[in-house]
Amino acid sequence: MRILSKDLISVTEAARILRTNRMQIIRLIKRGEIKATKVGNAYVIDKKSLGFSGIYKKLTTEDKKKVEKAVTRTVKEYGDVLRKLGRE
């Protein structure tokens, strides 16, 4: 299948992004919870309709600072727990 846009993905790709299976994605499409277009026997989904459009944008300098602050705080508060989990 030829990709028409970098923002269009298959049901399989959507399942991978949402960490579920293809049938669950198809159920969500049929219930109208995910917008998709039928092309032949397959569905094509716009990534933005998954509700994760923020994942695909570039972080601003301010966003990077917020993330760094959150990571630093988390490591400071939960460092011992994170190290234990890392060993499992």
Phi, psi and omega in degrees: 000133179274132180279127181272332182211147179290346179271353180264134181227165179274172177298320179299315179296319178298320178297320179295316181296317183272000179055054177218196180250168184300318183297323178295320178296317179297320176299316180296324177295313182295330177277354179084010180279336173236128178279131180213158177243134180275127177237105186067236178262001184247160175257146173241131186241135173279127182307324182296333180286351179280351180086010181244031184300332178297334180295327189267003179260162178279144178281140175279169178300320178296318178298318180297321179295320179296318180295314180300318179297316180295319180295314180301314180297317180297315180296320180297314184281326187237021183306313181298316180296317180297321178295318178296318178295326179294333180279342182284000000 
